[in-house]
Amino acid sequence: MLTVEFPQLKFKIMFGLFKKKTEREVLLERYKKLMEESHSLSTTDRRKSDQKFAEAEELMNQVDTLEKNN
């Protein structure tokens, strides 16, 4: 995974561990999690699956709004 051949890269990766996530990154992670939940619920409970999908779409709308404002 991490090679010793590139010590500069190792430093950058280690330094990146403490980097604060942007609002966009947080929203995209939540979107991904909701989509996974929606997919897993789609075979057992369609209503809950649709609800999770709607929540995920709302998050994606927020991401689009953030991108337009920046």
Secondary structure, DSSP 8 states (H G I E B T S, - for coil): ---SS-HHHHHHHHHHTT----HHHHHHHHHHHHHHHHHHHTTT-HHHHHHHHHHHHHHHHHHHHHHHH-
